[in-house]
Amino acid sequence: MSREIALEPLTAEAFAPYGDVIETHGEPSFQINAGMCDRFHDLARVDFDGEGSRIGISAGRGRPYALPYELTMVERHPYGSQAFLPMSEDPFMVIVAAEEAGTPGRPRAFITNGRQGVNYLRGVWHGVLTPLGRTADFVIVDRIPTAGNLEEHHYDAPWSIVEA
C-alpha cells in the first residue's frame, strides 16, 4: 500500500464526514445591520461537552510547512469541535482520517482556496494546523478548558503528503 497522499481541493461535500467548511459561498442567508451586511448564517456545528467548559475564541500564529509533508501524528478532541478560520487569504493544508478499528485510518489531505476555514467535528482525527508558504494567523474556536480534550496517535510509519 502506498503511503503517499495527494492533496485534494477542499469542498464541503468531500469534507462533510469530518466537519464543516466555513466560507462565504453562494447567496447569503439574510441581511443584518440595516442591509449593510450579508450574513452567511450557522456555517459550523460547534459542539462541546463537560461540566464547567465553555466555547472560547483564541488566535494562533502557525509557522509554515513545506511539501512534501511527512505526517507522523494526528490528534482529536473527544469533548469538543475545533474550528480554524484564517486571517489572511493564504491556503493551508487540512488533514483528516476516519477511525478504523479504534485508530485513525488512511489520511486524506485537502488544500483550502485561501478563503475557507474548517470546523473539525468532536472526535475527528486531524492533523495539526498546517499553513503553507508563510506564517499565518488564525482564529481558533474550541472548548475551554482544553485540558483532557486531546488524544494523539503516532503512525508506525509516516505518510507523505504531496501536491496533486
FENWOKA-V396646 format. One line per field, one symbol per residue. ss: DSSP state (@ for helix, = for strand, . for the rest). psi: psi as a letter, one per 20 degrees, with the letter a starting at -180 (. if undefined). burial: b if it has 24 or more other C-alpha atoms within 12 Angstrom, else e. A space follows every 10 residues. Layout:
ss = ???
psi = ???
burial = ???
This chain:
ss = ...===.==. .@@@@...== ==.......= ==....===. .......=.. ...======= ==..=...== ======...= .=====.... .========= ..======== =.....==== ....==...= ==...===== ====...... ========== ==..
psi = pqjppppqqo qhghihihbq poqnpbqqgr qrlkjipppo qmiqnpprqp pjrrpqprqq opqqrqqqpo oiqrrroijq rpqpoqjakp qrqoprpqpo kirpbpqqpq prjijqrqop qpjppqrrpm qqgrpqqqpp oappqipjkp pqppqhqqpo prq.
burial = eeeebbbbbb bbeebeebbb bbbeeeeeee eeeeeeeeee eeebbbbbee eeeeeeeeee ebeeeebebb bbbbbbbbbb bbbbbbeeeb bbbbbbbbee eebbbbbbbb bbbbbbbbbb bbbbbbbbbb bbeeebbbbb bbbbebeebb eebeeeeebb beee
